[in-house]
Amino acid sequence: MALQAISVVGALAILAAYAANQFGWTDTSNLPYQIANLVGSGILAVVAVIEVQWGFILLEGAWAAISAWAVLIILREGEPGCH
């Protein structure tokens, strides 16, 4: 039961970032957008490992890695328009 609640939190983080992007409230070069994706996919990847769900380990692990890379780029270069 607790694992399901944790999964919902991870999914909501990803969905909130996606919705914010779709409604034009943010874009993919925004640090909070990428952090929400990283946190959400990281949570779901951990849950997938615990439940030994190989497809989801691949999906969420890749999603988390890509989001982490984007976060590092934003932190290194800064967000567009913030210079």
Helices and strands as residue ranges (DSSP letters): H 2-22, H 31-50, H 54-77
